[in-house]
Amino acid sequence: MTAALKAGVVGRRILPRHAGWIAAAALVAALPAGSALSLVATALGGSLEQWPHLLAYVLPDAVRETAALLIGVGLFVATVGCGAAWLVTACDFPGRRALEWLLLLPLAIPTYVVAFAYLDMLHPVGPVQGAVRALLGYESPRAFRLPDIRSMTGCILLLGLVLYPYVYLSVRAVFLTQSAGLLEAARTLGASRREAFWRVALPLARPGIALGVSLALMEALNDIGASEFLGVRTITVTIYTTWITRSDLAGAAQIALVMLALVSALVAIERWARRRQRFANAGHAPRRWEPRRLSPAKGALAFSLGMLPVLFGFAAPAAHLAVQAAKRVAENGLSDQIPREILNTALVAGAATLVVIALGALVAYAARLAPRTAAPGLARVATLGYAMPGTVVVIGLLGPLGALDGLIAAAAQAGFEAQLRAPLIGAGIALVTAYVIRFLAIGVGGAESGLARIPPAVDGAARTLGQSAGGAFLRIHLPLSKSALAAAALLVFVDCMKELPATLLIRPLNFETLATHLYGEAARGTYEDGAVAALIIVAVGLLPVILLSRIGATRTARATVSATLGDAPRGPVEVSPAH
């Protein structure tokens, strides 16, 4: 009875007070959930007459090529990412610290930009094949030609070279926190360094590997530009052609459900594979192992091996784009379209960033205020959009937004006799909404990271001083979380700027961004005209990479300080990056 009375008192005290925040979090979570439900409704509302054709001629090839691409990319990024992470944490050689952040550079360049650059570089009359023919003494492309990069193998290699940093980041973080005692115990029991890696370090890094590979596969599944450029007909490309070429929205929605099922299967398989795995850390900071100092010859070899993914995943395509962009500007000047496309890109990406950060902070704060209610679950629902490819998000949005467009147009006609055509989709609001759903997870994660650094006692102190929950949020929590929110905002802005599938499908008429301009030039085969737009995308994409490298350097320094102090009483030791 006492427990029941206590629960009732707590319920009356907490739930009514924060009901508004919980309701607001529910409205935010309804965005990705509503998009998924609308996708199902659109698919069910279509005709099933074309399914015999789809099942016989379309889906088998699409599913087979998608599965082959995901398996190949998964193996590639796991191998390169784990190898690079172990190289820079277990070995010490000249240039190791520079290599730690150089390995992040491919994150700055989108997959479709890499495909765009390599298609031009490896063209039969391009610079690479021309140099090879000159070296071998051939004069004509007909006499000698390298294998065509437009293939499944080429697509796997290019996507893997761009996406391996997802595994590198997560696995390196795990390696840095592993205890040296575990590896020393393995060596004491007779294991070699190679055996200690395979039997101790790598199994303990499995959570990081699973996280990095799953993120890389989500990005590969969302890709539409690189796959289409390289002749790989994935499910994403099939959805796009079904909608745009055949004008069959319901059919595209039905295929999108297949993609959504594939995404769900990937997540389920990953969780099932580690269902019996348990990981725990010691209560105190573990002592980090000392990297093995390599000889000069082995150190040079290690640095060269570590630079290979950087060279082919970033340096070569970025240098080619810079050269081609310089030639284009020198010969014909800067296109009049580029400034307008930069403005368009900045407007939609900036608007989406502001909305994402605001909604993410709202949802995270609601979960902090009412941790024993539905608010934490709503925060997780709000992040579902990141697992949904851009094509799926857009198709799910079209139904609700089309209905709203009709209602607004009818109201304008009845009240003001004004003719409005697609006021939401035509004004770019639909595109911003798609960005918000797609990247809301970054805003929620950034806000949660910032709020986690604020002790719960601050909330009680603010309430004692007469602040309401909203007042404490605006005057205390937001200012104290501004660094985490600013970092999340940067990531959201760059992701919105690089997003191609959603932008292609739902942008207003005659509205071009840098990404769609690049896609159009590649489709026409005029690579030199798209080089300027591609170079701008890469330059802006470097900003979050610089941020990640600074964060990584700070965490490494803090881990070093903790390992040095050991179990000694800790004072207010704080290592910050140099400004």
C-alpha positions in Angstrom: 0.0 0.0 0.0 2.8 2.4 0.9 4.5 1.8 -2.4 1.3 2.3 -4.3 0.7 5.6 -2.5 4.2 6.7 -3.2 3.9 5.9 -6.9 0.7 7.9 -7.0 2.3 10.9 -5.4 5.3 10.6 -7.8 2.9 10.3 -10.7 0.9 13.4 -9.7 4.1 15.3 -9.1 6.1 14.5 -12.2 3.7 13.6 -15.1 1.5 16.7 -15.0 4.5 19.0 -14.6 6.3 17.6 -17.7 3.4 16.5 -19.7 4.0 19.4 -22.2 7.6 18.3 -22.8 6.6 14.7 -23.3 3.8 15.7 -25.7 6.3 17.8 -27.7 8.7 14.9 -27.8 5.9 12.7 -29.1 5.2 15.2 -31.9 8.8 15.1 -32.9 9.0 11.3 -32.8 5.9 11.3 -35.0 7.9 12.7 -37.9 10.0 9.5 -38.7 7.3 7.2 -37.4 4.7 8.9 -39.6 6.9 8.8 -42.6 7.3 5.0 -42.2 3.6 4.5 -41.7 2.8 6.7 -44.7 5.2 4.6 -46.8 3.2 1.5 -45.9 -0.1 3.2 -46.7 1.3 4.3 -50.1 2.5 0.9 -50.9 -0.7 -0.8 -49.9 -2.7 1.7 -51.9 -1.1 0.8 -55.1 -1.9 -1.9 -57.5 -0.3 -5.3 -57.3 -0.6 -6.0 -61.0 3.1 -5.2 -61.6 4.4 -7.5 -58.9 4.7 -10.5 -61.2 6.9 -8.4 -63.4 8.9 -7.0 -60.5 9.4 -10.5 -58.9 10.5 -12.0 -62.2 12.7 -9.3 -63.8 13.4 -6.4 -61.3 13.7 -7.4 -57.7 15.9 -10.5 -58.0 18.7 -8.6 -59.8 18.3 -5.6 -57.5 18.3 -7.7 -54.3 21.2 -9.8 -55.5 23.4 -6.8 -56.5 22.5 -5.0 -53.3 23.4 -8.0 -51.2 26.7 -8.4 -53.1 27.5 -4.8 -52.7 26.8 -4.8 -48.9 28.8 -8.0 -48.3 31.7 -6.6 -50.3 31.7 -3.2 -48.7 31.2 -4.7 -45.2 34.3 -7.0 -45.6 36.4 -4.2 -47.1 35.6 -1.6 -44.4 36.0 -4.1 -41.6 39.4 -5.2 -42.9 40.8 -1.8 -43.7 39.2 0.0 -40.7 40.4 -2.6 -38.1 43.9 -2.8 -39.7 44.3 0.9 -39.7 43.1 1.3 -36.1 45.5 -1.4 -34.9 48.3 0.1 -36.8 48.1 3.5 -35.2 47.4 2.2 -31.6 49.7 -0.8 -31.4 52.7 0.5 -33.3 54.9 3.5 -32.9 56.7 4.9 -36.0 57.5 8.3 -37.5 54.3 10.0 -38.8 51.9 7.9 -36.7 50.3 10.9 -35.1 49.7 12.6 -38.5 48.4 9.3 -39.8 45.8 9.1 -37.0 43.9 12.1 -38.4 44.9 11.6 -42.1 42.9 8.3 -42.1 39.8 10.4 -41.4 40.0 12.4 -44.6 37.9 10.1 -46.8 34.9 11.1 -44.6 35.1 14.5 -46.3 34.3 13.3 -49.7 30.9 11.8 -50.6 30.7 8.5 -52.4 29.2 10.0 -55.5 32.0 12.5 -55.7 34.6 9.8 -55.5 32.8 7.9 -58.3 32.6 11.1 -60.3 36.3 11.7 -60.0 37.5 8.2 -60.7 35.2 7.9 -63.8 37.0 10.9 -65.2 40.5 9.8 -64.1 40.1 6.2 -65.4 38.3 7.0 -68.6 39.8 5.3 -71.7 41.0 8.7 -72.8 41.7 10.0 -69.2 45.0 10.8 -67.6 45.6 7.5 -65.9 45.0 5.2 -68.9 46.8 7.7 -71.2 49.9 7.6 -68.9 49.8 3.8 -68.8 49.6 3.5 -72.6 52.4 6.0 -73.1 54.6 4.0 -70.7 53.8 0.7 -72.4 54.2 2.1 -75.9 50.5 2.0 -77.0 49.0 4.8 -79.0 45.3 4.1 -79.2 42.7 3.2 -76.5 41.7 0.3 -78.7 45.2 -1.2 -78.5 45.2 -1.3 -74.7 42.6 -0.5 -72.1 42.4 -1.1 -68.4 39.4 -3.0 -66.9 36.3 -0.8 -66.7 35.7 0.6 -63.3 32.0 0.5 -64.0 31.5 -2.9 -62.2 30.5 -4.4 -58.9 34.2 -4.7 -58.0 34.8 -1.0 -58.8 31.8 0.0 -56.8 32.8 -2.0 -53.7 36.3 -0.6 -53.8 35.3 3.0 -54.2 32.5 2.8 -51.5 34.9 1.0 -49.2 37.6 3.6 -49.6 35.2 6.3 -48.5 33.3 4.5 -45.7 36.1 2.6 -43.9 36.7 5.6 -41.4 33.4 4.6 -39.7 35.0 1.4 -38.6 38.4 3.0 -38.0 36.9 5.6 -35.6 34.9 3.2 -33.5 37.5 0.4 -33.4 40.3 2.8 -32.6 38.3 4.2 -29.7 37.9 0.6 -28.4 41.6 -0.2 -28.8 42.5 2.9 -26.9 40.4 1.9 -23.9 41.5 -1.8 -23.7 43.7 -2.7 -20.8 47.3 -3.6 -21.4 47.0 -6.3 -18.7 44.8 -8.4 -21.0 47.3 -8.5 -23.8 50.2 -9.0 -21.3 48.4 -12.0 -19.8 47.9 -13.4 -23.3 51.6 -13.0 -24.0 52.5 -14.6 -20.7 50.4 -17.6 -21.6 52.5 -18.0 -24.8 50.5 -16.1 -27.4 52.5 -14.2 -30.0 51.6 -10.6 -30.8 49.6 -11.7 -33.8 47.7 -14.3 -31.7 47.0 -11.7 -29.0 45.5 -9.5 -31.7 43.3 -12.2 -33.2 42.3 -13.9 -29.9 42.1 -11.0 -27.4 42.1 -7.5 -28.9 39.9 -8.1 -31.9 37.1 -10.1 -30.1 37.0 -7.3 -27.4 36.6 -4.7 -30.2 33.6 -6.5 -31.7 31.0 -3.8 -30.5 33.0 -1.1 -32.2 33.4 -3.2 -35.4 29.6 -3.9 -35.5 28.8 -0.2 -35.0 31.2 0.9 -37.7 30.2 -1.7 -40.2 26.5 -1.1 -39.7 27.0 2.7 -40.2 29.0 2.0 -43.4 26.4 -0.3 -44.7 23.6 2.2 -44.1 25.5 4.7 -46.1 26.2 2.3 -48.9 22.5 1.4 -49.0 21.5 5.0 -49.1 23.9 5.7 -52.0 22.4 6.4 -55.4 24.9 8.4 -57.3 28.0 6.2 -57.1 25.9 3.0 -57.7 24.2 4.5 -60.7 27.4 6.0 -62.2 29.2 2.6 -61.8 26.4 0.5 -63.3 25.3 -1.3 -60.1 21.6 -1.5 -60.0 20.8 -1.5 -56.2 17.4 -1.4 -54.6 17.9 2.4 -54.1 18.5 2.9 -57.8 15.6 0.7 -58.7 13.3 2.8 -56.5 14.5 6.0 -58.2 14.0 4.7 -61.7 10.6 3.2 -60.8 9.4 6.6 -59.5 11.1 9.0 -61.9 11.2 7.0 -65.1 7.9 5.1 -64.8 6.0 7.7 -62.7 4.9 4.8 -60.4 5.0 6.2 -56.9 3.1 3.2 -55.4 5.4 0.8 -57.1 8.4 2.7 -55.7 6.9 2.6 -52.3 6.4 -1.1 -52.5 10.1 -1.6 -53.5 11.0 0.8 -50.6 9.3 -1.5 -48.2 11.6 -4.3 -49.4 14.6 -2.0 -48.7 13.2 -1.2 -45.2 12.9 -4.9 -44.6 16.5 -5.3 -45.7 17.7 -2.6 -43.2 15.7 -4.2 -40.4 17.2 -7.6 -41.3 20.8 -6.1 -41.1 20.1 -4.7 -37.7 18.5 -7.9 -36.5 21.4 -10.1 -37.8 24.0 -7.9 -36.2 22.2 -8.1 -32.8 21.6 -11.8 -33.1 25.3 -12.5 -33.9 26.4 -10.9 -30.6 23.4 -12.0 -28.5 25.6 -14.0 -26.1 28.5 -11.5 -26.0 29.0 -9.6 -22.8 31.5 -6.8 -22.3 32.6 -5.0 -19.1 35.2 -2.5 -18.1 37.0 -2.2 -14.8 35.8 0.3 -12.3 39.1 2.3 -12.6 40.8 3.6 -15.7 42.7 0.8 -17.4 46.4 1.0 -18.1 46.9 1.4 -21.8 49.5 -0.7 -23.6 52.6 0.9 -24.9 52.8 1.0 -28.7 55.6 -1.2 -30.1 58.4 0.9 -31.5 59.2 -0.2 -35.1 62.5 -0.1 -36.8 63.1 2.6 -39.4 62.5 0.3 -42.3 59.3 -1.3 -40.8 58.1 2.2 -39.7 58.4 3.5 -43.2 56.5 0.4 -44.5 53.8 0.9 -41.8 53.3 4.5 -42.7 53.2 3.7 -46.4 50.6 1.0 -45.8 48.5 3.4 -43.7 48.6 6.1 -46.3 47.3 3.8 -49.1 43.5 4.2 -48.2 44.1 8.0 -47.7 45.8 8.2 -51.1 43.1 6.4 -53.0 40.2 7.4 -50.9 40.9 11.1 -50.6 44.1 12.5 -52.0 43.9 11.2 -55.6 40.2 12.2 -56.3 40.6 15.5 -54.4 43.7 16.5 -56.4 42.1 15.5 -59.7 39.0 17.6 -58.8 41.2 20.6 -57.9 43.1 20.4 -61.2 40.0 20.0 -63.3 38.2 22.9 -61.4 41.2 25.1 -61.9 41.2 24.4 -65.7 37.5 25.0 -65.9 37.7 28.4 -64.2 40.8 29.4 -66.1 39.3 28.6 -69.5 35.6 29.5 -69.1 35.4 31.3 -65.7 33.1 30.4 -62.9 29.7 29.3 -64.1 26.8 31.6 -63.2 25.0 28.7 -61.7 27.5 28.0 -59.0 26.9 31.0 -56.8 23.1 30.4 -57.0 23.6 26.7 -56.2 25.8 27.5 -53.2 23.1 29.8 -51.9 20.4 27.2 -52.5 22.5 24.6 -50.7 23.3 26.9 -47.8 19.6 27.9 -47.4 18.1 24.4 -47.2 21.0 22.9 -45.2 21.0 25.8 -42.8 17.2 25.7 -42.3 17.3 22.0 -41.7 20.2 22.3 -39.3 18.4 24.9 -37.1 15.3 22.7 -37.0 17.3 19.5 -36.2 19.2 21.1 -33.4 16.1 22.7 -31.9 14.0 19.5 -32.1 16.9 17.3 -30.9 17.5 19.5 -27.9 13.8 19.4 -27.1 13.6 15.6 -27.2 16.8 15.1 -25.3 15.7 17.5 -22.5 12.3 15.8 -22.3 14.0 12.5 -21.7 16.2 14.1 -19.0 13.2 15.7 -17.3 11.1 12.5 -17.2 13.4 9.5 -17.4 10.7 7.1 -16.0 8.1 8.0 -18.6 7.8 7.4 -22.3 10.2 10.3 -23.1 13.4 8.2 -23.4 11.6 5.8 -25.8 10.3 8.7 -27.8 13.9 9.9 -28.1 14.9 6.6 -29.6 11.9 6.7 -32.0 13.0 10.2 -33.1 16.3 8.8 -34.3 14.9 6.1 -36.5 15.2 8.3 -39.6 18.9 7.9 -39.7 18.4 4.1 -40.4 16.0 5.0 -43.3 17.6 5.7 -46.6 16.7 9.1 -48.2 14.6 7.5 -50.9 12.4 5.8 -48.2 12.0 9.0 -46.2 11.0 11.0 -49.3 8.4 8.5 -50.5 6.9 8.3 -47.0 6.7 12.1 -46.9 4.9 12.6 -50.2 1.5 11.3 -49.0 1.1 13.5 -45.9 2.7 16.6 -47.6 0.7 16.1 -50.7 -2.5 16.0 -48.6 -1.4 19.2 -46.8 -0.6 20.9 -50.0 -4.1 20.2 -51.2 -5.7 21.5 -48.1 -3.6 24.7 -48.1 -4.4 25.3 -51.8 -8.1 24.7 -51.3 -8.1 27.1 -48.3 -6.3 29.8 -50.3 -8.7 29.4 -53.2 -11.7 29.7 -51.0 -10.5 32.5 -48.7 -8.4 34.6 -51.0 -9.1 33.3 -54.5 -5.4 32.6 -54.8 -4.0 29.8 -57.0 -1.3 27.9 -55.0 0.4 24.9 -56.5 2.2 22.6 -54.1 3.0 25.3 -51.5 5.0 23.0 -49.3 6.8 20.9 -51.9 7.3 23.8 -54.2 8.7 26.1 -51.5 11.3 23.6 -50.4 9.6 22.8 -47.1 9.3 19.2 -48.0 13.0 19.0 -48.8 13.9 20.5 -45.4 11.5 18.1 -43.7 13.2 15.2 -45.3 16.6 16.4 -44.1 15.2 16.8 -40.6 13.8 13.3 -40.5 17.0 11.8 -42.0 19.4 13.6 -39.6 17.4 14.1 -36.4 19.5 11.4 -34.8 22.6 13.6 -34.9 20.7 16.5 -33.2 19.3 14.2 -30.5 22.7 12.5 -29.9 24.5 15.9 -29.7 22.0 17.3 -27.2 22.2 14.1 -25.1 26.0 14.3 -25.1 25.9 17.9 -23.9 23.2 17.4 -21.3 25.0 14.3 -19.9 27.8 16.6 -18.8 25.5 18.7 -16.6 25.0 17.2 -13.1 21.4 16.4 -12.1 21.9 18.6 -9.1 21.9 21.7 -11.4 18.2 21.0 -12.2 17.3 20.9 -8.5 19.2 24.1 -7.9 17.5 25.9 -10.7 14.1 24.7 -9.5 14.9 25.9 -5.9 15.8 29.3 -7.3 12.3 29.5 -8.9 13.2 28.5 -12.5 10.6 26.5 -14.4 11.7 23.6 -16.6 11.6 25.8 -19.7 13.5 28.6 -18.0 16.2 26.2 -16.8 16.4 24.8 -20.3 16.9 28.2 -21.9 19.1 29.8 -19.3 21.2 26.9 -18.0 21.1 23.7 -20.1 21.4 25.3 -23.6 24.3 27.6 -22.7 26.2 24.7 -21.0 25.6 22.4 -23.9 26.5 24.8 -26.7 29.8 23.1 -27.6 28.1 19.7 -28.2 25.2 21.4 -30.0 27.6 23.4 -32.2 29.5 20.2 -33.2 26.2 18.4 -34.0 25.1 21.4 -36.0 28.2 21.2 -38.1 27.8 17.5 -38.8 24.1 18.0 -39.7 24.9 20.9 -42.1 27.5 19.0 -43.9 25.4 15.9 -44.2 22.5 17.9 -45.5 24.8 19.5 -48.0 26.0 16.1 -49.3 22.7 14.4 -49.3 21.8 13.3 -52.8 18.9 10.8 -53.0 16.4 12.9 -51.0 17.4 16.1 -52.8 17.1 14.5 -56.2 13.6 13.2 -55.5 11.8 16.0 -53.7 13.6 19.3 -54.5 11.4 22.0 -56.1 11.4 22.5 -59.8 14.4 24.4 -61.2 16.0 24.2 -57.8 19.6 23.0 -58.0 22.1 22.3 -55.2 25.7 21.5 -55.5 25.0 17.8 -55.2 22.2 17.8 -57.9 24.4 19.9 -60.2 27.2 17.4 -59.9 24.8 14.5 -60.5 23.5 16.2 -63.6 26.9 16.8 -65.0 28.0 13.2 -64.4 24.8 11.9 -66.1 25.7 14.1 -69.2 29.3 13.0 -69.1 30.6 16.6 -68.8 32.9 15.9 -65.8 34.9 19.1 -66.1 31.8 21.3 -65.5 31.0 19.4 -62.3 34.5 19.6 -60.9 33.9 23.0 -59.3 30.8 21.9 -57.4 32.5 18.6 -56.4 35.5 20.5 -55.0 33.3 22.9 -53.0 31.5 19.9 -51.5 34.8 18.3 -50.5 36.1 21.5 -49.0 33.1 22.0 -46.8 33.2 18.3 -45.9 36.6 18.8 -44.4 35.2 20.8 -41.5 33.7 17.9 -39.5 36.8 15.9 -40.2 38.9 18.6 -38.6 36.5 18.6 -35.7 36.7 14.8 -35.3 40.5 14.9 -35.4 40.6 17.6 -32.6 38.1 15.5 -30.5 40.2 12.4 -31.1 43.4 14.2 -30.1 41.7 15.5 -26.9 40.4 12.1 -25.9 43.8 10.5 -26.6 45.5 13.1 -24.3 42.9 12.5 -21.6 43.4 8.8 -21.8 47.2 9.3 -21.5 46.8 11.4 -18.4 44.4 8.9 -16.8 46.8 6.0 -17.6 49.7 8.0 -16.1 47.9 8.9 -12.9 46.7 5.3 -12.5 44.8 4.9 -9.2 46.2 8.0 -7.6 43.8 10.5 -6.2 42.7 12.6 -9.2 42.4 16.3 -9.1 40.7 18.6 -11.6 42.9 17.5 -14.5 41.6 18.6 -17.9 43.4 18.4 -21.2 41.9 20.7 -23.9 42.9 21.0 -27.5 45.0 24.0 -28.4 43.1 26.9 -29.9 
